[in-house]
Amino acid sequence: MSSSFERITRYAKLSGRRNSLRLERYYWDALDSLARSRGQTTSELIEALERQNTAALRSGASMASVLRVFVAEQHRALAALRQRVPATAEG
């Protein structure tokens, strides 16, 4: 099994309380990278995502699901952007 699938538990402050979050290494690596690109820590990004997704969380979504969907949305947006920007010819 690839190490990308390894499940890792980290702790984050959610609603003012320390909570454990268990995600595959792939998602933690992506969240770390996305947070850095925004000038945030991963904890700050997670707290912001919690605030932005209160309705989903109140309706039963888990925070782990919110994080996975966020990573997927970011990758989808990047793929769409790459399709719109023509590759430059080297020569």
Secondary structure as the mmCIF struct_conf table of DSSP 4:
data_model
#
loop_
_struct_conf.conf_type_id
_struct_conf.id
_struct_conf.beg_label_comp_id
_struct_conf.beg_label_asym_id
_struct_conf.beg_label_seq_id
_struct_conf.end_label_comp_id
_struct_conf.end_label_asym_id
_struct_conf.end_label_seq_id
HELX_RH_3T_P HELX_RH_3T_P1 SER A 3 PHE A 5
STRN STRN1 ARG A 7 LEU A 14
TURN_TY1_P TURN_TY1_P1 SER A 15 GLY A 16
STRN STRN2 ARG A 17 GLU A 24
HELX_RH_AL_P HELX_RH_AL_P1 ARG A 25 SER A 37
TURN_TY1_P TURN_TY1_P2 ARG A 38 GLY A 39
HELX_RH_AL_P HELX_RH_AL_P2 THR A 42 GLN A 52
TURN_TY1_P TURN_TY1_P3 ASN A 53 ASN A 53
HELX_RH_AL_P HELX_RH_AL_P3 THR A 54 ARG A 58
TURN_TY1_P TURN_TY1_P4 SER A 59 GLY A 60
HELX_RH_AL_P HELX_RH_AL_P4 MET A 63 ARG A 84
BEND BEND1 VAL A 85 VAL A 85
HELX_LH_PP_P HELX_LH_PP_P1 PRO A 86 GLU A 90
#
